[in-house]
Amino acid sequence: MPSAFVIHLHSGHGPAHYDLMLQCGGALATWRLPADPGALEPGGEIPAERLADHRQAYLTYEGPVSRGRGRVRRVHRGTCRLVRAQAARWSFGLSAETCRGRFELRRSADDPERWTLRRLADEPQ
């Protein structure tokens, strides 16, 4: 059964970046990205940083972030189909008007803090 996802553009607190949030259980599994994953071509990849899970309220929230940590603006929102959610590898399909495709997040074996987001295909399947 599909879950929800959102991608925010987070600005005003350090360099602007994107936050990818995948609904998983009662929280949003979250990664910080330097670029919009919706702009990736199949086979393209960007670095990712795993963040603490976020509250589900961020699925619909836009505006200032508490404690002076900038602002967030939704750039993509839709459904997510998790295929795999493991400690070192997540596979999922995103389906939204402005961001569709199959993606994979992999944690580096050399540095567990470092992840890579790769776009596998244009269609979420």
Phi, psi and omega in degrees: 000134182294147172251188179253160171216161174212147172236122179256146164268119184252118183228166176086007178213089187076192180296143177299143180206175178250143175247115176269123182234121181248125179292124182213108185068226182266013184222178176247110173293130192230138175230142174268133183233144179280347183217164180288117181294339177294340180270354180289140172276157174305133184092345180283152179215156178220155176291155179219152177234124179288130176249172175297149175303146179251162178289149181295344177301336180290349176298329182240357186277141167220141177139199183290147176262142185302159177058035174066032183262037174085206183225155173236145177225129179292130175247336176215146176204136180181211181254153182230134174246106179284125176264320180214134176224088181243172184303324185242001182205128176237130174239137185198157173248138177248138179225109177209164181301321186253001180206109180226146173151175174258136184227161175217134172252129178232135177274140179292137176289331181280326184221101184297348177276343185260131178236165173228133174259127180236135174270121184271322184202164179284330183261140184286338185054000000 
